[in-house]
């Protein structure tokens, strides 16, 4: 039994992103393509998103241009590839507050948003720091933080304090403090609904960028499979390694069940296609009775 279909939808991409940003210590090793994506969990008459992309206006557009994001498309165009509209989204799980994950909340008028309490509070604190400490705000659009506060005012924000099981049937939220950000979150989908699931998927947010973060090789230590944390961290790489262990434990150490949305090589493992907007649609799994959105 599979309760949900899971998709990774590209809404833009950076053609060349420094490899050292996605793999710790990969200095002078060139560049990688960095897809900008969100994930969708689609059930019977119900749909949720993991992150919402960024708002291609104002400072969000400035940051997108700064990182050289190409082919940006709005959620209405991207979701149409799997037969959804932004109005169909019932819940959004925000993994962290970086602009490319949290900036487009206004596009989803019917959704309830879930975010870690410490994540929002800490970015409000960071906004009060003097300009000489501005590096801490890298990747943050302060207007997005205010959008989060507006969601709270509208009674559409749930601030999660730690882990939360069965936020929807078979869907759990887990926190990784002081890692990529102050309180990054990953989403676990127990797709058979069982407590001890035999069909678990982890949607890792930016706790994992590339396959090498899960099973990179180290020639000096002669280790074929070793966790190599992401390069960009507000917290510590040690905490990232420990969070990776927890995610891997949840999927029985089947690394392909930990899904990094910024990984351009998902197409090598999962069914996918290029949309009419020249962006990739990747189908991670299908619910029982669901039709494929990528295969004809």
C-alpha positions in Angstrom: 0.0 0.0 0.0 1.3 3.5 -1.0 -0.6 6.4 0.4 1.1 9.2 -1.5 2.7 10.2 -4.7 5.8 12.2 -4.3 7.3 14.6 -6.9 10.3 16.9 -7.1 9.4 19.9 -9.3 12.1 22.2 -10.7 11.1 25.8 -10.9 14.4 27.2 -12.0 18.1 26.4 -11.8 21.6 27.8 -11.3 23.7 26.6 -14.2 27.0 26.8 -12.3 27.1 26.8 -8.6 30.4 26.5 -6.6 30.8 22.8 -5.7 32.3 23.8 -2.3 28.9 25.2 -1.4 27.2 21.9 -1.7 30.0 19.6 -0.6 32.2 20.6 2.3 35.8 20.9 1.4 35.3 20.7 -2.4 37.5 23.7 -3.0 38.7 24.4 -6.5 36.7 21.5 -7.8 34.6 23.6 -10.2 30.9 24.0 -10.4 27.7 21.9 -10.5 24.2 22.6 -11.8 21.9 23.4 -8.9 18.2 22.9 -9.6 15.8 25.0 -7.6 12.9 22.8 -6.6 10.2 22.0 -4.2 8.6 18.7 -3.4 4.9 17.8 -3.6 3.2 15.0 -1.6 -0.1 14.2 -3.2 -2.7 11.9 -1.7 -6.4 11.1 -2.4 -8.0 14.6 -2.6 -5.2 16.2 -0.6 -1.8 17.8 -1.4 1.1 19.3 0.5 4.3 20.9 -0.5 7.8 20.9 1.0 8.9 24.5 0.5 7.5 27.0 -1.9 10.4 28.5 -3.9 11.0 32.2 -4.0 9.0 35.2 -5.1 10.6 36.6 -8.3 10.0 40.2 -7.3 11.8 42.8 -5.2 14.7 41.4 -3.1 13.8 37.9 -4.0 14.4 38.7 -7.6 17.6 40.4 -6.7 18.9 37.3 -5.0 17.7 35.1 -7.8 19.6 37.3 -10.3 22.7 37.4 -7.9 22.8 33.6 -8.0 22.1 33.5 -11.7 18.8 31.5 -11.5 17.6 30.6 -15.0 14.1 29.7 -16.3 12.2 30.7 -13.2 8.5 29.9 -13.4 5.7 30.6 -11.0 4.0 27.8 -9.0 0.9 27.8 -11.2 3.0 26.8 -14.2 5.1 24.2 -12.3 2.2 22.5 -10.4 0.2 22.2 -13.6 2.7 19.6 -14.7 1.2 17.2 -12.1 -2.4 18.4 -12.4 -2.5 20.8 -9.5 -3.0 24.5 -8.9 -1.6 26.6 -6.0 -5.2 26.7 -4.6 -5.1 22.9 -4.3 -2.3 22.9 -1.7 -3.6 22.2 1.8 -0.3 22.2 3.7 3.2 23.5 3.3 6.2 22.3 5.3 8.9 24.9 5.3 12.3 23.2 5.8 14.1 26.5 6.5 13.8 30.2 5.8 16.3 30.7 2.9 14.8 32.8 0.1 14.6 29.9 -2.4 12.5 27.8 0.0 10.3 30.4 1.9 9.7 33.3 -0.4 6.6 32.4 -2.3 4.1 31.9 0.5 1.6 34.3 -0.9 1.0 32.0 -4.0 -0.8 29.4 -1.8 -3.9 31.1 -0.4 -5.5 27.9 1.1 -2.5 26.3 2.8 -1.6 26.0 6.4 2.2 26.5 6.9 4.4 24.4 9.2 7.8 25.7 10.3 10.1 25.2 13.2 9.6 27.8 16.0 13.3 28.3 16.5 13.8 28.9 12.8 11.5 31.9 12.6 12.5 33.3 16.0 16.2 33.1 15.3 16.0 34.9 12.0 14.0 37.7 13.7 16.9 37.9 16.2 19.5 37.8 13.3 17.7 40.8 11.7 18.6 42.9 14.8 22.3 42.4 14.6 24.6 45.1 13.3 25.6 45.3 9.7 29.1 44.0 10.4 27.5 40.6 11.2 25.4 40.6 8.1 27.0 37.4 6.8 24.6 35.5 9.1 21.7 36.7 6.9 23.2 35.2 3.7 20.4 33.8 1.6 17.7 35.4 3.6 15.1 37.9 2.2 14.0 39.8 5.3 10.6 40.3 3.7 10.1 36.6 3.8 10.5 36.6 7.6 7.8 39.3 7.7 5.6 37.1 5.5 6.0 34.4 8.1 4.8 36.8 10.8 1.8 37.7 8.6 0.9 34.0 8.2 0.8 33.9 12.0 -1.4 36.9 12.2 -3.8 35.2 9.7 -3.9 32.0 11.8 -2.2 30.0 8.9 1.1 29.3 10.6 1.9 26.3 12.9 5.2 26.8 14.7 6.6 23.3 15.5 8.8 23.0 18.5 10.9 19.9 17.7 9.7 16.7 16.1 6.0 16.2 15.2 4.6 12.8 14.3 1.6 12.3 12.0 1.1 15.9 11.2 -0.9 14.1 8.4 -1.3 10.3 8.3 2.2 8.8 7.8 3.9 12.2 7.6 6.4 13.3 10.3 8.4 16.4 10.8 11.9 16.3 12.3 14.2 19.1 13.3 18.0 19.4 12.9 19.1 22.3 15.2 22.2 24.4 14.3 22.9 22.7 11.0 22.3 24.3 7.6 20.2 26.9 9.5 19.1 27.5 13.1 16.4 24.8 13.0 16.3 23.1 9.6 13.5 20.6 9.2 13.2 17.4 7.2 10.0 15.6 6.3 9.6 11.8 6.6 6.8 10.1 4.6 5.9 6.6 5.9 4.1 5.7 2.7 2.5 2.6 4.0 1.2 4.4 7.0 2.9 1.9 9.4 4.7 3.0 12.5 7.6 0.7 11.6 7.4 1.5 8.0 8.8 -0.6 5.2 8.3 2.2 2.6 9.8 5.4 4.1 11.0 8.4 2.1 12.9 11.4 3.6 12.6 14.8 1.9 15.8 16.4 3.2 15.5 20.1 2.4 19.0 21.5 2.3 20.4 19.2 4.9 21.4 17.2 1.9 22.3 18.8 -1.5 24.0 16.1 -3.4 24.3 12.3 -3.4 27.9 12.7 -2.2 26.6 14.2 1.0 25.2 10.7 1.7 27.9 8.5 0.3 31.0 10.4 -0.7 34.3 8.6 -1.1 37.4 9.5 0.9 40.5 8.3 -0.8 42.9 9.3 2.0 40.9 7.4 4.6 40.0 4.7 2.1 36.3 4.9 2.9 34.0 4.2 -0.1 30.9 5.6 1.5 31.2 8.4 4.0 28.9 11.3 4.9 30.3 14.5 3.6 28.2 17.5 4.9 27.0 20.4 2.8 29.3 23.4 2.6 26.9 26.1 3.6 26.0 26.0 7.3 24.8 28.6 9.8 25.5 25.9 12.4 28.1 23.1 12.3 29.1 20.4 9.9 29.2 18.0 12.9 25.5 18.6 13.5 24.9 18.0 9.8 26.6 14.7 9.9 24.6 13.6 12.9 21.3 14.7 11.2 22.3 12.7 8.1 22.7 9.6 10.3 19.2 10.1 11.7 17.7 10.5 8.2 19.6 7.4 6.9 18.5 5.4 9.9 14.9 6.2 9.1 15.2 4.7 5.6 17.2 1.6 6.7 20.3 3.1 5.3 19.0 3.0 1.7 20.5 6.3 0.6 18.3 6.6 -2.5 15.3 7.1 -0.2 16.8 10.3 1.1 15.8 12.9 -1.5 18.0 16.0 -2.1 15.9 18.4 -4.1 19.0 20.3 -5.3 20.4 17.2 -6.9 20.4 17.4 -10.7 21.0 13.7 -11.0 17.7 12.5 -9.6 16.8 11.8 -13.2 19.3 9.0 -13.2 17.4 7.2 -10.5 13.8 8.2 -10.8 11.4 8.6 -13.7 11.4 12.1 -15.0 10.8 14.4 -18.0 11.4 17.9 -19.2 8.3 20.1 -19.0 7.2 22.6 -21.7 8.9 25.3 -19.6 12.2 23.4 -20.0 12.3 22.3 -16.3 12.4 18.8 -14.9 9.6 16.9 -13.3 10.7 14.0 -11.2 8.4 11.3 -9.9 9.8 9.7 -6.7 6.9 7.3 -6.1 3.2 6.8 -6.9 0.2 6.3 -4.7 -1.8 3.2 -5.3 -4.0 3.7 -8.3 -2.3 7.0 -9.3 -1.3 7.6 -12.9 2.2 8.6 -13.8 2.9 12.3 -14.5 6.1 11.6 -16.4 5.5 8.5 -18.4 3.0 8.1 -21.3 
